[in-house]
Amino acid sequence: VLFWGILGALVFRVIPHGFPDRVRDLEAALLMMPKYIRTIRSWALNSVATSHGATPYSHVWEQEFDGCEQLTGEYMNHPLHWGLVDSWFDAESEHYIVDPFLTQIVGSIDRPIIA
């Protein structure tokens, strides 16, 4: 199996505060990332079609990178990531709408996964 790159996926749930504009703003912030963060090779943001359990997930944010250093380097350290996007996940921020119980998946891939 040849190494092609890294897949990062974040599966999360927006807390239903009843503010649909906030959800759209979060989605818009996530979708700005590929424009400004060059190390994102490909990406997808989707709503979850079916989810079960006490706290069902609502979104999946996936990105592909050339390697782990692109994920842990420019992506994680970019001001757009920690200055804007992270605020939606931070309970101390006025933007906070994402449930802290989320799933982060990172792994190597041998071919592109995101079409």
PyMOL commands that set and color helices and strands:
alter all, ss='L'
color gray80, all
select helices_A, chain A and resi 20-36+68-77+79-83+85-89
alter helices_A, ss='H'
color red, helices_A
select strands_A, chain A and resi 5-12+42-47+59-65+103-109
alter strands_A, ss='S'
color yellow, strands_A
deselect
rebuild
show_as cartoon
